Structures are given as C-alpha cells and as structure tokens.
Amino acid sequence: MKTSLTVAVVGATGAVGQEFLSLFTARQVPVGELRLLASSRSAGKRVAFEGREVEIGLLSAESFRGVDVAFFSAGATRSREFVPAAVEAGAVVIDNSSAFRMEPDVPLVVPEVNGRLVCAETRLIAVPNCTAIILTMAVAPLRSLGHIERLIVSTYQSASGGGAAMMELLKDQTAAVVGGRGYASLDLEPLTEPYAFNLFSHNTPIGNDGYNEEEQKVIAETRKILGQPNLRMSVTCVRVPVLRAHTESVIVEFSGPAPSEDDIRYVLEKSDGIELVDDRENNSFPTPLKATGKDDVLAGRIRHDAGNDHAICMLIAGDQLRKGAALNAVQIAEHAFGLRQKSV
Amino acid sequence: MKTSLTVAVVGATGAVGQEFLSLFTARQVPVGELRLLASSRSAGKRVAFEGREVEIGLLSAESFRGVDVAFFSAGATRSREFVPAAVEAGAVVIDNSSAFRMEPDVPLVVPEVNGRLVCAETRLIAVPNCTAIILTMAVAPLRSLGHIERLIVSTYQSASGGGAAMMELLKDQTAAVVGGRGYASLDLEPLTEPYAFNLFSHNTPIGNDGYNEEEQKVIAETRKILGQPNLRMSVTCVRVPVLRAHTESVIVEFSGPAPSEDDIRYVLEKSDGIELVDDRENNSFPTPLKATGKDDVLAGRIRHDAGNDHAICMLIAGDQLRKGAALNAVQIAEHAFGLRQKSV
C-alpha cells in the first residue's frame, strides 16, 4: 500500500468536485500531490485544500503522468475525451460521468453492493447515476429476504443533480418570487419550466418509448449494479424544488409473499451505509434535508404494499453530491488502494 | 328550476372558501342571498362579493333556515356538528370535509365520474379528498379501454392542501432561508419538519398498518368513487414545497395488455375536465404551476410501463383548491339544481 497518492481531480470547481476535496480530508485519504484540472475557463484559479493553495491546471492528455488515481466529474464529453489518456498513463480512473457506465468491461460500482468488482488490475471504474446509487443501496440488502422481481420508483430529485448552477437558479428564482416578482419575469434558462415552488418531469430528452434519459439510466444502471438484467423496473423521474439530496418512493416486489416489516428493518439497519429513519409515532421519516451532508442513505416508511401482498413500500433519501457522487467515488478509490479495513 | 338560490358557505375565510366566491361569479351561479358563516373568531368580518359587502354571520344550528344549498369547508368537526342541522332545514348540503365521505348512504361525488348519483332527493353529498378527485378524474375515463386492476400512486402534494396557513408557512420559511437564515431558526409549528426547500411524508397520523390518514383516504375514497371496492391500490403521499396544485405519478395496471398510448391520449383528450399536456419534443408535461388556477386536471407523460406490459404510466396535476375542492363542490350544486346543460 502506498503511503501517499498522487490524485487528479477533473472538474474540481463543480458541486461534486468541491465535495471531493472535503471528503479527502474527512476520510483521511493520503493525498500527496493534488492535481486539480479544468478547461481553460477555470485553469489558473486557486483552490484551498488542507492549508495549501492549489492552482487549477489546464486539462490535457499529458496531465495524468505519475497520477495514481484520477477522479473525473466534468461531464460525459470531457470523460470520453480524456479518460483514455488517464488510463494509458497508468492511473486508476474513477469516472462520475455516464460515458463508460454501460460498457460491458467497465465495472459500475456501488462499493457496498458490488465492491468485489474492483480488483488490483482494474483501471477504469464508473460511478453510477446518483438516483441508481441511492436506490441500489436500499434495495440490494433486501435480496437476502427473497428474490426481487420488480421495482417501482417515483423520484423527488433535487437541484444539485443539475450541478451548482441549477442550485443557484433555484435559489435566485425563489428569492424573486418570495420578493413579489411574477413568474413571467423569471429567467428560466437553461430550463424550460419555472423552478421556484414548482416541479417538473426530469429535464432530459425523451426517447421514442416515452422515457427520459434519466429514467433510462436508472433502469439500465440499476440492472447492471444488481446483476439482474431482467429486473422489471417502472421508473418516473421528477425534479422538485429542493436544493440537495434526492428522495425516492420505492415499491419492491418479491416473487413470493413479502418479508415482514421487522425483517426489512433488521436487514436495512445492519447494512453498511444505511440509516433507518422510521418513527411512525413522531411522523419522522427520510427527508432530503435530513440526508443533506450525510454519508448514509436514509430509509423509512417501511410498510406492506396495500395493493400487492408480494411487495413492500419505502421512502429513501440520499445526498446526491455525497453518496450519490463524490463519496461513492472516494469509496471506490479506498477499495482500489486498500485504504480501509471495512468493506466500505 | 329556481332563478336565484339562497347560498350558505361555512368556512368562507379559508383558502377553499375564497375559491367558492370567485367560482360563483365565474360560473354564473345565480346567488340570491349569500350567507357566509363562521365561528366567533371570524364572525363580523366583511367580505366583498360581486360589488356587495357581505358580513360573516355566526355559525349556528339556526343558520340554515331558507337556505337552498350549503357549502361546508371548515373541517370535519364543524361538519359533524352543523351538517345535520343544515340537512334538517331542507338545504342541499355539499360537504368538503371527510366527516361523511365513507357513510354508505352519502354519495361521494366527482361529477364527471359519478355525477349520476346526485338526484332531486339527495340532501347530503360529500366532496372527496383532493388527491382522490384528481386521481379519479384521470383514471375513470381509461376504464373504457379495459378493466383496471391496480393503481400505484406517489403524490407530490402542495401546501394548499393544508390551507391558507400552510401556504403562508411555506412562503415565510422560504423567505427566511433565501434571506440567509439557518434552518435552526425556523418556526416549524404546526409541522414537525422544515418545509422550505424540503419535502416530507404527509403530515397526518400513521395507522398500525403504516399508512397515514391521507393515504387511507385516497385508497378508500378512490374505491368508492370508482365503485370498485376491491381495486388494488398502492399509495404514498408526500408533501412538496409547492404552493398550490397537487401532482401525482400514477401507474394504471389493466387485467389484460395495456391499451396503446394513442388510445389513452384519445380517451383523455375527449374527457370532460381533462387537458392533455404531453409534448415529448419540448419536454412539456403537467406541472403544478400549469395547473394552478385551472379548472381542468392536466394529464401527460403517457407511456407504457417498462416494468409491466399490462400497465401505463402518467403524470397528472390538478389545482387542489379548484377541482380538488371548491370547483368540484360547485359542479355538484350545478348538477343538483340543473344549472348547466352539459354533464359537468
């Protein structure tokens, strides 16, 4: 095991990139040299990290010489262009974009679920879509209680899924509306619907089958992470006026009668990375605000499905920037470099 | 047919009550005498209506003498106490509360769905829960395409469901947060979770089966309205930081293969009280903001369920204060008094 790693971060000024830096410190990742990389728009800026000031360098194919681990979080186009160079340079590449997720030879990893796929030889690992990460975290442990046949999911996704700019957009629009300005005066770009006190079907293009790209990702990636290519999935993705952390209303259908509520709670409570928030008396359940800044995915409102005795319902919430992105990526690095004793 | 009606409104100062007054004008309800009734807290206040000033009278068992139609929208306790007196006085009583909805001899009416239950002799008619109204409006027409076996619903419910006070609470909390105040400084009462930029499982008490009262109502009332006591229903009710209009993610499972998307669209487009908003190219679908102030329930994102070839998915949105409450009640009155030629 190396005592210090040369770490590259592509997209360090974005919402996820900022989380990387705070997680390196919080999780005591042994960062030796830190190379922050960006396009010419951000190159030259300086970012504080553990008492040092790190200047952002210009991203190029030459940027990865000597790098042990490279985190990419600058979108699929950037990843497609520069990930091959980073792999060639010998780095372990952990890519947060969708560019390589569905490549058959690229493991798509949620460490608590399928961390076993990361081995010493693995050079490129894809971090799944945030909604799929949060979903599989809560669903995978339930497979110990029976065969899961179908998942039915409606999402309540936050602005952070669209990056720091969309969080600002939501704040700015909301400030304008509570300040008395009418909706007609709002600047909607790059969205097409007002966001203040509003919600809308996820703003990704719709395919011929009527599913938007976010839903397509959640379906394909969840099947790949769980290793169940035929898992039946009904998914509706909606963006809600919440700043950070995604919530999901989930029905899990088993091939036989549903496990007991107590068994579900027991299994989730024992699972790494899950916090049970299921207090009926005080009406306290997962919310995006409770999940914000937390590493764990919150699960609760566990109950039998009144409409199907093979199914259970639950509400889950997870920080989109943490477990939904940066934390999951850092955990993968910890796996790859044997930095933690525990499986996560 | 009477040329002018003596109309009583119990709860005229609430969010729904205010909608009644504007609908009387908009729909040319022939209001002769208007009796606005409230508890001693609001009695004596004056409210403008069609150029007159109407003083709010003190609600009592004697308030209904000579009243043709009485609209109740002041909660179940008030309805339980005063509806019998209004019925006894000979008024047609249209009750927006949950007090009598599940009484076997009280029709629970969404005019477009089961308006036939209102006849000349009917004295008490219950207005369903807002979420159930919006749901049955979009689901009932689809029964012409096949037998519906199960509904799976996750809701995105607005503050207006909690009345004018909850809308103010959401606005005040949000103004505080965008103004830089921390969540710790917020006044949460009567909620237990912060509401600004947050969402939470519906704030009604939870039964032993894990379902909250809102979900119980939606299940029982939808079955009663549709006349399908054994309809299988999976319902999760969530409150989102939206001021007005509820949105619902709905899966409709048929007993046979699902109808075509085109047939679904055709049937919904032809249905009274439904507006199809289903533009994939421009990513334009129902949103609560589009539904606000509208009479119609919006339906869109019509697509086959990728997880079940007997099912279709859709997103629906309806104004909770309009079709979800006041409009539905006024439409019932129009039925009872033959005020409109069209079925609604």
Interface residues (C-beta under 8 A of the other chain):
Chain A: R150 L151 I152 S154 Y156 L170 K171 T174 A175 V178 G179 Y183 T192 E193 P194 F197 N198 L199 F200 S201 N203 P205 I206 D209 G210 Y211 N212 I219 R232 M233 S234 V235 T236 V238 V240 P241 V242 L243 T247 S249 I251 E261 R280 E281 N282 N283 S284 F285 T287 P288 L289 R301 I302 R303 H304 D305 A306 G307 N308 A311 C313 L315
Chain B: R150 L151 I152 S154 Y156 L170 K171 T174 A175 V178 G179 Y183 T192 E193 P194 F197 N198 L199 F200 S201 N203 P205 I206 D209 G210 Y211 N212 I219 R232 M233 S234 V235 T236 V238 V240 P241 V242 L243 T247 S249 I251 E261 R280 E281 N282 N283 S284 F285 T287 P288 L289 R301 I302 R303 H304 D305 A306 G307 N308 A311 C313 L315
